[in-house]
């Protein structure tokens, strides 16, 4: 039994010596690991942090059953921390009043509107009402408005995606409109009235435009915005023509 005890005692002393020697190395390794991991955690937290003062309003079309692609867009925006309200187009007036109240209170500085079908048809009225209430729209995106509409009031950028060979129409401007308007025909891209909001590439274009103003991400301006009134070069989806007025 004595040899066994001597061996055990020797091993205990050996392990204790090893632990003492490697303790500084372990502390150094932990410090290096924290230096590598903490910036990643910080970047992730900053990326997920909701942008202050931005609110996106999504307007569905008739019966709330033909604009389910807006729900997918809403989910993707919320995943970025962006505040989103989604409702039927019939609520556009009350939503405008709500957005204007938030703007006047200072809780919201960036108002973004997106509508599909009848929701897109209601956007010019919502833009005009918000302008009258002193709450300008930073960005508005229409997805295949089913009736002819015209714009008035102030809006930073208005993009109207429509299917020219379907039920969609281009948006016109009035003399009271101040901002940038882009009419983009996506009819040659295999997109229809009932699929324009659900098409993945269209959703990417909508979210990219929203990110550009809400998250201040850089984006490439279209040729139409550089040359008002000139038909732009063919983009990835559809064709665009734009009009810009600067009588701010």
Buried (B, 14 or more C-beta within 10 A) or exposed (E): EEEEEEEEEEEEEEEEEEEEEEEEEEEEEEEEEEEEEEEEEEEEEEEEEEBEBBBBBBBBBBEBEBBEBBBBBBEBBBEBBBBBBBBBBBBBEEBBBBBBEBBEEEEBBBBBBBBBBBBBBBBBBBBBBBBEBEBBBBBBBBBBBBEEBEBBBBBBBBBBBBBBEBBBBBBBBEEBBBBBBBBBBBBEBEBBBBEBBBBEEBBBBBBEBBBBBBBEEEEEEBBBBEEBEEEBEEBEBBBBBBBBBEEE
